[in-house]
């Protein structure tokens, strides 16, 4: 009887410790810190001056057209993350998104970009969701989530006045030909499949598509668990190559391409 009681107490103790660790990580993430993550965390205004605040908070430079998250948005960003993406889009004339989901980001970009901006968003069609090109070792939960987020036949932008600014592309991002966008994109958001091989493929294409001074933003960079593990692992590897920044108060990582003197004089 005593050994059984001891085992039960030990199990409860271990569960309690694990729960406390998880709660601590969540609290620290809510404060904008990613514990155990090598990518440095920066304030929003350190990444882009549009987020500069005064004693009253953010200024009109960060004012955007916006729709809140509401009770449930499948695969969506938080309100803070959506706001950040909108602010970064205000000067973008060519924006590209890997992973359309409900089409909310594409719609918000269309509302906040200049009138002559062009937005492209890529997703699997519903009939393609189960035939993706996954590699050995890819996270099964990432596959399931990608299938779930590829079920939409219409999007938030459908039938709106800004739909004309948006090009909807259907297909597997590994098979997507990025050639027409090489060096042309001002802003790219990577939020498609979170399987490692897809994050790597989407990223390599995005970096080739990025123009001088352009920005790439990745979603769901957080303490590795569930479907987001591929994002976490790949971005930590990429940080060895590029000066990535984790944006405080979000689960997003961003990179801004350098501008050469030749680009500035062009």
C-alpha positions as CSV (number, residue, x, y, z in Angstrom):
1,X,0.0,0.0,0.0
2,X,2.8,2.4,0.9
3,X,4.7,2.1,-2.5
4,X,1.4,2.8,-4.4
5,X,0.7,5.9,-2.3
6,X,4.2,7.1,-2.8
7,X,4.0,6.7,-6.6
8,X,0.7,8.6,-6.6
9,X,2.2,11.5,-4.6
10,X,5.2,11.6,-6.8
11,X,3.1,11.7,-10.0
12,X,1.0,14.6,-8.5
13,X,4.2,16.4,-7.6
14,X,5.6,16.1,-11.1
15,X,2.3,17.2,-12.7
16,X,2.2,20.2,-10.3
17,X,5.8,21.2,-11.3
18,X,5.0,20.9,-15.0
19,X,1.9,23.0,-14.7
20,X,3.7,25.7,-12.9
21,X,6.4,25.8,-15.6
22,X,3.8,26.0,-18.3
23,X,1.9,28.8,-16.5
24,X,5.2,30.7,-16.1
25,X,5.9,30.5,-19.8
26,X,2.4,31.7,-20.7
27,X,2.7,34.6,-18.3
28,X,6.1,35.6,-19.7
29,X,4.8,35.3,-23.2
30,X,1.9,37.6,-22.4
31,X,4.5,40.1,-21.3
32,X,6.2,39.8,-24.7
33,X,9.0,37.5,-23.7
34,X,9.9,34.2,-25.4
35,X,11.7,32.2,-22.8
36,X,14.3,29.8,-24.1
37,X,14.2,31.4,-27.6
38,X,17.5,32.5,-29.1
39,X,16.0,35.2,-31.3
40,X,16.2,38.6,-29.4
41,X,12.9,40.3,-28.5
42,X,12.6,44.0,-29.5
43,X,9.9,46.6,-28.9
44,X,7.7,47.4,-31.9
45,X,9.1,50.9,-32.1
46,X,12.6,49.5,-32.2
47,X,11.7,47.5,-35.3
48,X,9.7,50.3,-37.1
49,X,9.4,54.0,-36.2
50,X,5.6,53.9,-37.1
51,X,5.0,52.3,-33.7
52,X,6.7,55.1,-31.7
53,X,4.5,56.1,-28.8
54,X,4.3,59.2,-26.6
55,X,2.8,59.7,-23.2
56,X,-0.6,59.1,-24.7
57,X,0.3,55.8,-26.4
58,X,0.7,55.0,-30.1
59,X,0.3,58.0,-32.4
60,X,-1.8,58.5,-35.5
61,X,1.1,57.1,-37.5
62,X,-0.1,53.7,-36.3
63,X,-3.7,54.3,-37.1
64,X,-5.3,51.6,-39.3
65,X,-8.6,50.3,-40.6
66,X,-9.3,47.2,-38.4
67,X,-11.6,44.3,-37.5
68,X,-11.1,42.7,-34.1
69,X,-10.7,39.0,-33.5
70,X,-14.1,38.4,-31.9
71,X,-14.8,35.2,-30.1
72,X,-13.4,32.9,-32.7
73,X,-11.2,33.3,-35.8
74,X,-9.9,30.0,-37.2
75,X,-6.1,30.1,-37.4
76,X,-6.2,33.8,-36.9
77,X,-3.7,36.3,-35.4
78,X,-4.3,38.1,-32.2
79,X,-5.7,41.7,-32.3
80,X,-2.2,43.1,-31.5
81,X,-0.6,40.9,-34.3
82,X,-3.2,42.0,-36.8
83,X,-2.6,45.6,-35.9
84,X,1.1,45.2,-36.4
85,X,0.6,43.6,-39.8
86,X,-1.8,46.5,-40.8
87,X,0.7,49.2,-39.7
88,X,3.6,47.5,-41.6
89,X,1.3,47.4,-44.7
90,X,0.6,51.1,-44.8
91,X,3.5,51.8,-47.2
92,X,3.5,48.5,-49.0
93,X,2.7,48.4,-52.7
94,X,3.3,44.7,-53.2
95,X,2.4,42.3,-50.4
96,X,2.3,38.5,-50.4
97,X,0.9,36.0,-47.9
98,X,1.7,32.3,-47.5
99,X,-1.5,30.9,-46.0
100,X,-4.8,32.6,-46.7
101,X,-7.0,30.9,-44.1
102,X,-10.2,33.1,-43.7
103,X,-8.7,35.9,-45.8
104,X,-8.7,38.4,-42.9
105,X,-5.1,39.5,-43.3
106,X,-5.5,39.9,-47.0
107,X,-8.6,42.0,-46.4
108,X,-7.0,44.2,-43.8
109,X,-3.9,44.6,-46.0
110,X,-6.2,45.7,-48.9
111,X,-7.9,48.3,-46.7
112,X,-4.6,49.7,-45.3
113,X,-2.2,49.7,-48.3
114,X,-2.0,52.5,-50.9
115,X,-4.7,52.5,-53.6
116,X,-2.3,51.1,-56.2
117,X,-1.1,48.3,-54.1
118,X,-1.2,44.6,-55.2
119,X,-1.8,41.8,-52.7
120,X,-1.4,38.1,-53.4
121,X,-2.4,35.3,-51.0
122,X,-1.6,31.6,-51.5
123,X,-3.5,28.7,-50.0
124,X,-4.4,25.1,-50.7
125,X,-7.8,24.6,-52.3
126,X,-10.1,22.3,-50.3
127,X,-9.6,19.4,-52.6
128,X,-5.8,19.8,-52.4
129,X,-5.6,19.8,-48.6
130,X,-4.9,16.1,-48.1
131,X,-2.3,15.8,-50.9
132,X,0.4,18.2,-49.6
133,X,4.1,17.4,-50.1
134,X,5.2,16.7,-46.6
135,X,8.6,15.4,-45.7
136,X,9.7,12.7,-43.3
137,X,9.9,14.1,-39.8
138,X,7.2,16.8,-40.4
139,X,4.8,17.3,-37.5
140,X,1.6,15.5,-38.0
141,X,-0.4,18.2,-36.1
142,X,1.0,20.8,-38.5
143,X,-0.5,18.7,-41.4
144,X,-3.9,18.5,-39.6
145,X,-4.0,22.2,-38.9
146,X,-3.1,23.1,-42.5
147,X,-5.9,20.9,-43.7
148,X,-8.3,22.5,-41.3
149,X,-7.3,26.0,-42.5
150,X,-7.7,25.2,-46.2
151,X,-11.4,24.5,-46.0
152,X,-12.7,28.0,-47.0
153,X,-14.5,28.5,-50.3
154,X,-15.0,32.2,-49.7
155,X,-13.0,34.7,-47.8
156,X,-13.5,37.8,-45.7
157,X,-12.6,40.0,-48.6
158,X,-15.0,38.3,-51.0
159,X,-17.6,40.7,-52.4
160,X,-15.9,43.8,-50.8
161,X,-14.8,47.0,-52.5
162,X,-11.1,46.0,-52.1
163,X,-11.4,42.5,-53.6
164,X,-10.0,43.9,-56.8
165,X,-6.6,44.6,-55.1
166,X,-6.3,40.9,-54.1
167,X,-5.1,38.0,-56.2
168,X,-6.1,34.6,-54.7
169,X,-3.7,31.8,-55.6
170,X,-4.6,28.2,-55.0
171,X,-1.9,25.5,-54.8
172,X,0.8,23.8,-52.8
173,X,3.3,26.4,-51.8
174,X,6.2,24.0,-52.4
175,X,5.1,24.0,-56.1
176,X,4.5,27.7,-56.3
177,X,6.7,29.5,-58.8
178,X,7.8,32.7,-57.2
179,X,9.7,34.0,-60.3
180,X,7.2,36.8,-61.1
181,X,7.7,38.3,-57.6
182,X,11.5,38.1,-57.4
183,X,12.8,41.2,-55.6
184,X,9.4,43.0,-55.8
185,X,7.6,42.4,-52.5
186,X,7.5,45.1,-49.8
187,X,5.8,42.9,-47.2
188,X,5.5,39.1,-46.9
189,X,3.6,37.2,-44.2
190,X,4.4,33.5,-43.7
191,X,1.6,31.7,-41.9
192,X,0.9,28.6,-44.0
193,X,1.7,25.0,-43.0
194,X,3.8,25.0,-39.8
195,X,5.6,21.7,-40.8
196,X,9.4,22.3,-40.9
197,X,9.8,21.5,-44.5
198,X,7.1,24.0,-45.5
199,X,8.3,26.8,-43.3
200,X,11.8,26.3,-44.9
201,X,10.4,26.2,-48.4
202,X,8.1,29.2,-47.9
203,X,10.9,31.2,-46.3
204,X,13.5,30.6,-49.0
205,X,11.0,31.7,-51.6
206,X,10.0,34.7,-49.6
207,X,13.6,35.9,-49.2
208,X,14.0,35.8,-53.0
209,X,10.8,37.7,-53.4
210,X,11.7,40.4,-51.0
211,X,12.7,43.8,-52.3
212,X,15.2,46.2,-50.8
213,X,14.0,47.3,-47.4
214,X,11.1,44.8,-47.5
215,X,9.9,42.9,-44.5
216,X,9.1,39.2,-43.9
217,X,7.0,38.3,-40.9
218,X,6.5,34.8,-39.6
219,X,3.6,33.8,-37.3
220,X,3.5,31.3,-34.4
221,X,7.0,31.6,-33.1
222,X,6.6,30.3,-29.6
223,X,7.9,27.8,-27.0
224,X,8.0,24.6,-29.1
225,X,4.8,22.6,-28.7
226,X,2.1,21.2,-30.9
227,X,1.9,22.2,-34.6
228,X,4.2,25.3,-34.2
229,X,7.3,23.3,-33.5
230,X,8.5,23.4,-37.1
231,X,8.3,27.2,-37.0
232,X,10.3,27.5,-33.8
233,X,13.0,25.0,-34.9
234,X,13.4,26.5,-38.4
235,X,13.6,30.1,-37.3
236,X,16.1,29.3,-34.7
237,X,18.3,27.8,-37.4
238,X,17.6,30.8,-39.7
239,X,18.8,33.2,-37.0
240,X,22.3,31.9,-37.6
241,X,22.1,33.4,-41.1
242,X,19.9,36.5,-40.7
243,X,19.3,39.2,-37.9
244,X,15.8,38.1,-37.1
245,X,13.8,39.9,-34.4
246,X,11.0,38.6,-32.2
247,X,8.4,41.4,-31.9
248,X,7.5,42.0,-28.3
249,X,3.9,41.2,-27.3
250,X,3.4,38.9,-30.2
251,X,4.3,35.4,-31.5
252,X,5.8,36.9,-34.6
253,X,9.4,37.2,-35.9
254,X,10.4,39.8,-38.5
255,X,13.2,40.5,-40.8
256,X,13.9,43.6,-42.8
257,X,16.0,43.3,-45.9
258,X,19.0,45.8,-46.2
259,X,19.0,48.7,-48.6
260,X,22.2,49.3,-50.5
261,X,23.4,52.7,-51.7
262,X,22.5,51.7,-55.2
263,X,19.0,50.9,-54.1
264,X,18.6,54.3,-52.5
265,X,19.8,56.1,-55.6
266,X,17.6,54.1,-58.0
